[in-house]
Amino acid sequence: MRDYLIRTMVRSEIGLAIEWAANEGWNPGLHDADCYFAADPNAFLIGLLSGKPIATISVVRYGETFGFLGFYIVSPEFRGHGYGIQIWNAGLKYLAGRNIGLDGVVDQQENYKKSGFNLAYRNVRYEGTGGGDYPEGAGIVDLASLQFEKVAFYDKPFFPVERSAFIKSWVKQPDSHALGVCHAGKLSGYGVIRPCRKGYKIGPLFADTATVAESLFLALTSKVGSTDSVFLDVPEVNSAAVRLAEKYNMRVMFETARMYNREIPDVPIKRIFGVTSFEVG
């Protein structure tokens, strides 16, 4: 392993991690890379064996106390030789001293437990289709029509620490739609639908009530075609979010284990109807 080098990716290399994620069936967004880079330009690590990329991991620092781990992938032909654990340890070193979250595939849960991570809850990916209309008078607005500070303020309770640089990039992705529900100048929910390798993903979908969440869901799905696939990642512990997905005949695709190595963050899980991203939280 003397020829194995782990280093920070440059911006142009982040696409490799996203391509590998697509090969694993994770269906990343078409324009995710710029947003991830905005969150933390030093967060992506790459493992090179004799100059050849064979492993990736992302370890996004948020603020001074939190981090999120994703894109932990070793090229299939190099698995089982210790390269993965080395880049894993390098990633944990980058996030040393922080509470770290991740969304891991269920069959890796025991391995994550060995590294000190504990299960918080399951996230479930649902697939449905787009099209349709949304209710008149629901107060749907384009987020671009609002001061960004209002969006950042609404987003703040839903994440352990401040992440406005990331959200500012996320809601302005090309080919996406970012909508909110606004009455008397006050937001009561917002969501984003973005194009992915297959279809579209809604995320986040945050709302004060199930009624607001449903209005946003319908408004977002109306932005794409009736034959387009739409995906929604739902915290299983939010029963109202599960009911929303089931009401619109979405089917379960797979699940992840949301885990943390320290405390479970105190976020309003009952108002989270769609996770922002399995890769960066």
Helices and strands as residue ranges (DSSP letters): E 4-8, G 11-13, H 14-23, H 32-39, E 44-49, E 52-62, E 66-74, G 76-78, H 83-94, E 99-105, G 106-108, H 109-114, E 118-129, E 140-142, G 143-145, H 148-155, G 156-158, H 164-170, E 177-183, E 186-195, E 200-207, H 210-221, E 229-235, H 239-247, E 251-260, G 269-271, E 272-274
